[in-house]
């Protein structure tokens, strides 16, 4: 076992698990298929870029992230930067999972 | 009615005086809109399976003329109980937040029950997000203070203080006589999460087949 693997186990879900969970939530929220959401990269725009992603849909997305990633999202955490693109949301989710 | 009595509301129903009569309790708030089409898909299939079904408006919801701000979970519960008696329902099928309203002494199916605090939290968040977009800063604590004292408008719904207190304080546990249907059994993407309303015939088939087989064995 390499040191790298051991470290990944100690910190809970891997980055790729978080990435996959987040993509699954976006598929559910946006009604997109696997290939479409797999095509999202760090710069893919979310809140403010996709007209269907209104405040109610984003609120649902955040609640679902809390449920599926077992994290708590504080209201002051929620800002335009984390919601603006996929990269921002993933970075935020990773930081929260490490914190929890 | 605000005095606790029930009034008249509209109902969508398939009534052929059959033995099986299912009362449907729609989800509350935003999810009521998200599920409207899917509920009509489900009701058509129930009818085809030989099951009568009834979807009444809760006061303050959909076509109801009653003021939403006067409503509470307790009052909606009384209305669901009255509706079950009125339609001689043999069973109840409730969806998401509608599951909170079913009478404990009836039986039926609860589809993906929601958690009251989570629903309130999502609505508070949506309000904060839209305030942020409009350049205003609102905090959840301050919004909740106002909500507890005077009620609050969240995502277009004017919630009265009693409804706020119920959402904040209640835990939902499925009553014993009901079978919980989770999304995993239904398959497909949960429609209540969808940013754009949608329906899914495959999911409607699965739900109706669970209900139809359950009623046959009952």
Interface residues (C-beta under 8 A of the other chain):
Chain A: X25 X27 X28 X29 X30 X31 X47 X48 X50 X52 X53 X54 X55 X56 X57 X58 X59 X60 X61 X62 X63 X64 X75 X78 X79 X80
Chain B: X30 X118 X121 X122 X123 X125 X126 X127 X128 X129 X130 X132 X133 X139 X140 X155 X189 X190 X192 X193 X194 X195 X196 X198
